[in-house]
Amino acid sequence: MRLDLSLYLVTDPELCARHGLVETVVAAVRGGVTVVQLRDKQASDGELIDQARRLKTALAGSGVPLIINDRLAVAVASGADGLHLGQDDGDVAAARAALGERAILGLSVQNHGQLSRLDPAALDYLGLGPVFATATKQNHATPLGFDGLASLVAASPLPAVAIGGLKAEHARQVRAAGAQGPAVVSAICGQPDPEAAARAFFGD
């Protein structure tokens, strides 16, 4: 499956509750979201597998991949298109071995030290951030700002999305810094009209 990082949606169970998880994601994809990551830190593996299977069905034929946050077992059991790992969420090489070569595998990176230690051959993309402080992720690293983002993108051996407090009005700056696009949570999931909220990222 082709990986288009133009607009990367990360789900949040509370923010998606207003319309429902599947309904929010489908609307966001209609608005232009190109990648969906299922993230729910509190759900059990079984609950996440069920959610992932429902999303896979809803996304069928759209060309939009479904990526699971953190949990390798869920990604494998649900038949998701890939997995995204944080720095402390597991071994990249082991994840690649379990998922196979065709799966999409991403990694969060906050600084140049982490960037220098990764194996680009095992990964497909990076999530760089946080650009700004964000309420949807606790205990995040020091915000990079757009200058810090540009510095990481310039040194990255892989395509990257920017994450952390980003809104539609930041889309142009994200791309100017060299990232493929923004990864967002509340800017789409928490909005009254997720389709319109996604469309706004392409307004310029």
C-alpha positions in Angstrom: 0.0 0.0 0.0 1.3 3.4 -1.0 2.2 5.6 2.0 1.0 9.2 1.6 1.8 11.2 4.7 0.0 14.4 3.7 -2.4 14.3 6.6 -2.0 11.7 9.4 -4.8 11.2 11.9 -4.2 9.8 15.3 -7.4 8.8 17.1 -8.3 9.6 20.7 -11.2 7.6 22.3 -12.6 10.5 24.3 -12.4 13.0 21.4 -13.9 10.5 18.9 -16.8 9.7 21.2 -18.9 12.6 20.0 -19.5 11.0 16.6 -18.1 7.5 17.3 -14.7 6.1 16.3 -15.6 4.7 12.9 -17.8 7.6 11.9 -15.1 10.2 12.9 -12.4 8.3 10.9 -14.6 7.9 7.8 -15.6 11.6 7.8 -11.9 12.6 8.3 -10.9 10.4 5.3 -13.6 12.1 3.2 -11.9 15.4 4.1 -8.5 14.3 3.0 -6.8 12.2 5.8 -4.3 9.9 4.2 -3.2 7.7 7.1 -5.1 6.6 10.2 -3.4 5.5 13.4 -5.5 3.8 16.1 -4.4 4.9 19.5 -6.1 4.0 22.8 -3.8 3.6 25.8 -6.6 2.3 28.1 -8.3 -0.3 25.9 -7.4 -4.0 26.2 -5.8 -5.8 23.3 -9.1 -7.5 22.6 -11.0 -4.2 22.5 -8.4 -2.7 20.2 -8.4 -5.7 17.9 -12.2 -5.2 17.5 -11.8 -1.5 16.9 -9.1 -2.1 14.3 -11.1 -4.7 12.4 -14.1 -2.3 12.3 -11.9 0.4 11.0 -10.2 -1.8 8.4 -13.7 -2.7 7.1 -14.7 1.0 7.0 -11.4 2.0 5.2 -11.6 -0.8 2.6 -11.1 0.6 -0.9 -10.1 4.0 0.3 -6.3 3.4 -0.1 -5.8 4.8 3.4 -3.7 2.5 5.6 -4.6 1.7 9.2 -1.7 1.8 11.6 -1.8 0.6 15.3 -0.1 2.6 18.0 2.4 0.7 20.1 0.8 -2.8 20.3 2.4 -5.3 17.9 0.1 -8.1 18.9 -2.9 -6.0 18.0 -1.4 -5.0 14.6 -0.7 -8.7 13.8 -4.1 -10.1 15.0 -6.2 -7.4 13.4 -4.5 -7.5 10.0 -3.7 -3.8 10.2 -1.5 -2.2 7.6 1.2 -1.3 10.1 2.5 -0.2 13.5 3.8 2.9 15.1 6.3 2.7 18.0 7.4 5.2 20.5 11.0 5.2 21.7 10.1 2.9 24.7 7.4 0.8 23.0 9.4 -2.1 21.7 12.2 -3.2 19.5 12.0 -2.0 15.9 13.8 -5.1 14.4 11.5 -7.5 16.3 8.5 -5.6 15.1 9.6 -5.7 11.5 10.3 -9.4 11.8 6.8 -10.1 13.2 5.0 -7.8 10.7 6.9 -8.7 7.6 8.4 -6.6 4.9 5.1 -5.3 3.4 3.8 -3.7 6.6 4.3 0.0 7.4 6.5 0.7 10.4 6.9 4.1 12.0 8.9 5.4 14.9 8.6 8.6 17.1 11.7 10.7 17.3 12.2 13.7 19.5 15.9 14.6 19.0 19.1 14.1 16.9 20.4 11.5 19.3 17.5 9.2 18.7 17.7 9.9 15.0 21.3 8.9 14.9 20.6 5.5 16.5 17.7 4.3 14.4 18.0 1.7 11.6 16.4 3.3 8.5 16.3 0.0 6.7 13.7 -1.4 9.2 11.4 1.7 9.1 9.1 3.4 6.6 8.6 6.8 8.2 9.2 8.9 11.3 7.0 10.9 13.6 8.9 14.0 14.6 7.9 16.2 17.6 6.4 17.5 19.6 6.4 20.8 17.6 4.3 22.4 20.3 3.1 21.2 23.8 -0.1 19.2 23.5 -2.7 18.1 26.0 -3.4 14.8 24.2 -0.1 13.3 25.2 1.3 13.6 28.8 5.0 13.7 29.7 6.0 14.6 26.1 9.5 15.8 25.2 10.5 19.5 25.0 8.7 21.1 22.1 10.8 21.6 19.0 9.2 24.6 17.3 9.4 24.8 13.5 13.2 25.5 13.5 13.8 22.3 15.6 11.5 20.4 13.3 13.3 21.6 10.2 16.7 20.6 11.7 15.4 17.1 12.4 13.8 16.7 9.0 17.0 17.8 7.3 18.9 15.1 9.1 16.3 12.4 8.7 17.0 9.5 6.3 13.2 8.8 6.0 10.1 10.7 5.2 8.5 12.3 8.3 5.3 13.7 9.7 5.3 16.4 12.3 3.2 16.0 15.5 2.4 18.0 18.6 -0.3 20.7 19.0 -0.6 21.3 15.2 -3.7 22.9 13.7 -4.8 23.6 10.1 -3.1 27.0 10.2 0.2 25.3 10.7 0.1 23.0 7.6 2.1 25.4 5.4 4.8 25.8 8.0 5.0 22.0 8.6 5.6 21.4 4.9 8.0 24.4 4.6 10.1 22.7 7.3 10.4 19.7 5.0 7.9 17.3 6.7 5.5 15.4 4.4 2.6 16.6 6.5 1.1 17.1 10.0 -0.1 14.3 12.3 -3.0 15.5 14.4 -5.4 14.4 17.0 -7.7 17.1 18.5 -7.6 19.3 15.4 -9.8 16.7 13.7 -11.1 14.2 16.3 -12.3 17.0 18.7 -14.2 19.0 16.1 -17.9 19.3 15.4 -17.3 18.4 11.7 -14.3 16.1 11.2 -14.6 16.1 7.4 -14.5 19.9 7.3 -11.7 20.0 9.9 -9.6 17.7 7.7 -10.3 19.6 4.6 -9.1 22.8 6.3 -5.5 21.4 6.3 -5.5 21.7 2.5 -6.9 25.2 2.4 -3.7 26.9 1.3 
